[in-house]
Amino acid sequence: MNDRKTSAIPGAREGERPAAPEEPTLSTDVRVWKVSKISSKTAPYQLRWVVAGKVRHATFTTSALADSRRSELWQAMRKGEAFDVETGLPESELRAAAEKKNVKPDPSWWDFSREYMAVRWRTAAAKTREGLADSLATAALGMLGESPGVPDLEDVRRAVRWAVVPAHKGEEPPPDLEKACAWLASHSLPLSALRDSKVVRDVHYRLSFRMDGKPAAADTYKRRRRGFNTAMDYAIEEGYLDGNPLAGLKRPTSNGSDAVDPRVLVNEVQGRQLLTAVSYVGSVHRNRGRRLVAFFACILYAAMRPAEVVGLRLSDCHLPEKGWGTLTLWETRPISGKKWTDSGERHDKRGLKSREPGTDRPVPIPPVLVAMLRAHLKEFGTAKDGRLFPNERGDLLGTSSYWRVWQEARPLALPPDKVDSPLARKPYHLRATCITNWLRAGLPVAEVARRAGNSPEVIHRRYAGVIDDSDEENNKKIEKTMGWEPGSA
């Protein structure tokens, strides 16, 4: 018997030492017998051969198939090819199988998107899930290729957003998305297409622009790009790609600045007028606006995010009769949609943004906000679970509810030229106003960042251009610190 060990498993990496049990034992001591008939209804033809004393066999449905396989083995023997003792395969077939096993998979963008979301789903918040789905769906517009019958682009986005929800696996798509889903499943480009610079440019364009051709907002682009980058990290980990195809590419339309626009900020008088106008929205009986006055005041005077105000409970509030109070924030209730949350409810339940779960953020609040919250509690009380701002049915307050009130209040509070301006266009602009006021009051950036729940780097980057910090005022500060007389030489 002529047996030998191979020096390495075919396809093994250079420098790796394969485990001994995985090394095939090869032998040229091979005999192939004639095809025989056995008692089997499904595969009545049997081929037997012996490798180094070990009998191997295979069964076939027809004699032609059995004879063909016998011929393949016989040809390998005549060439002097060694056979693997364990599997009975010729060495050439063994190597071919190993090479095939080591070929990197190349899933389509459609399949990859579903695979990636299934992996990320368990550990991601509802808003993160929705953001990732939007990134994948937007990038899908650049992964369509040139096959005929491309669906409407809006249908492509909707189809991908539907398909990546793990709960939809195995379900039939909605009737209006059937054609788009079927086309994408068959024609979506493979991941390897991202090695083509043309495809990469198209994907980057889709992340950078809206579907109407206008540039996407800076925050939108950053969110999409971040979601795409995390998907590429996964692709690299799984061996689908060697690197991120967008690495080094910058947004062509802007410098990506997310600095606060000074035009959105309200002054003290405008802030009071807006809160007063909110109280007039809705009928007297429904109290639609009055029950939200303190809601918007929390954003204006405590720099709270709307989702933080939605989750605010009475137990989080220290509201003394006089002086400053404190709100201890620890929960947010962002609205994401039922399909993105684990609970099946529209609102997710999360800890504070950019903080470890379970950590809180105490925010001192001025007497004016303390008084407004005390008045709110006296008139409206709380929901059953202690939340200060439920909707009229006692459920969680939805984004659309307070948005409608705000849009109705602005024309009541502002002159026509201001209504058409960016001034306080969004409730979130009240938060920017509060943070700006803290900075103008002289609070250290680190303290402003702590109260607002941001990093000092974000505060520096976003608010550097809205601080009233003239050269003249700065010069006076230097003179005072150095003990110089004003204007002295």
C-alpha positions, 0 to 999 in steps of 0.5 A: 500500500502506498499511503502518504499524508498531504503537507497541507489541506488544500486552500489552507492559509499560508503559515497555518498548521492544519489540525492533524485529524483534518489532513487527508491520507492519500493512497494509490492502492485503489480498485474499482469494481463493476456496477451491481444491482441491489434491491432498492426502488430509488437507487438500484445501481451500486458502485463499489471501490476500495481505497487502501483496504477501505470499501466505499460505495455510491448508489444511483438511479440509473445504470448510465449514471453509475457507469459514468461515475465508474469511468471517472474513478477509473480515469483517475486511477489510470493517471496515477492519481492518489485517492483520499482514504477517508472519503474515497475521492480522487485527490483532484476532486478533493482539492476542487471541493476545498477550493470551492469551500474557500470561495468567498460568498457574494450575496446580492444587496437584497440578501445582504441587507436582510442578513445584516438587519437580522444580525443587528436587530436584537441589540439595536434600538428602534430608532437605530433599526429604522435608521439602518433600514433607511440607509440600506434602502437608500443605498439599494437605489445605487445597486440596481444595475442595468437590468430591464424592468427596474421598479419605481425608485420609491417602491424600491425604498419601500420594498427594502424597508419592508424586507429587512424587518426580520419578522417579515421573513417568510411572509408574502410582501404587501400586494403593492410591493410584490413586483418590486420585491420579486425584481430586487430578489432576482436583479439586485447587484451583488456586493462585489459590484461595490468594487466598481467605481461607477457603482460606488459613485452612484451609491454615494450619490444616493446617500447624499441626495434626496430623490428629487435631486436636491441635497439631503440635509447634513444630518440625514447624510451623516445618518445614512453614511453611518448606517452604510459604514456599519453595514460595510464593517459587517461585510468585511467581518464576514469576508464579503469585502476587503474594505469599505468602498466609500472610505475616503469619499467626502460629500460633494455638496457641502462640508457636512457642517451641522452648525446651528443656524442663528436664524432659528433662535428665539429671543426672550420675548418671542419665546414667551409669545410662542408659549402663550400662543400654544395655550390658545390652540384648540378648543377650550374643552379639549385643552389641546394646546394648554396641556402642552405649554409646559411641554414646550417650556421644558424644551425652551428652559431645560434644553430637553429633547422632545422624546425626553419630555414625553417620558418625563414622570412626576417622580423625576421632578423636584419642584419646590415652591420657590427657587430652582428645581431639578429634573432627573432625566433617565428615559426617552420615548422616541417614536419609531413605528410598530414594526421597529420596536420589540413591544409592537408599540409606536414608541420605543422605551430607551435610556438617554441618548449617548449614555450607558443604560441606567444612567441619569442626567440631572438638569437644574431648571429655573423658577419660571419652569418650576412654576409652569410645571406645578401649574400643569400638574395642578390642572391636568395631573399625570397619566396612570404611570406618572407621566406628565404629558400624555395625550388626551386619551392618557396614552403616549404623546405622539410626534404628530400631536405636538407638531400640529399644535406648534405649527398652529401656534407660530402664526398666532405668535409671530408676525407674517414675515417671521412665520415664513422665516426659519425662526423656531420652525421646529420645536427642537429649535427651542432646545438650540435656543436654551443651549445658546442662552446657557453659553451666552450666560458664561456657563463652561462648555463642559457644564452646558454639555452635561446639562444638554446631554451632549459632548463638549465637542458637539457643543463647540462644533454646533454652537461656535457661530451663535455666541455673541462674542465680539472682538471688542468684548473679548479685548475688554475681558483681557484688559480686565484679567491683566489689570490694564486701564481701559484703552491704555497704551 
